[in-house]
Amino acid sequence: MNDNEKTIDIVITWVDGNNPDFIRRKNEYLKDRDTDIRDERYRDSGSLKYLLRGIENYAPWVRKVHLVTEGHLPKWLNTGYEKLNVVKHEDFMPAETLPTFNSNAIEISK
């Protein structure tokens, strides 16, 4: 890619709804709240690996992939890869809004 070509960054929000620590925190925090905590809302279909591979193989204009996560990561993820930037909720969300289990709150946070 030459310097005249445009590049973009991609932001991906991800959670492993099967992670035992995540499940415990979610259930404990949301148990007395009037909110939908069904497991379907936090399901990991295993597509992240294929999404990242597709970006690497077929989207050379992508400069960085910012993976936004509650804190846990897939075991297979190469966190040292130069195009990957792992961002935890605590890195950009005010402490008083954490923990959050609402993707809308994550996406609109500054």
Secondary structure, DSSP 4 states (H G I P E B T S, - for coil): --TTS--EEEEEEE--TT-HHHHHHHHHHHTTSSS---GGGG---S-HHHHHHHHHHH-TTEEEEEEEESS---TT--TT-TTEEEEEHHHHS-GGG-S---HHHHHH--
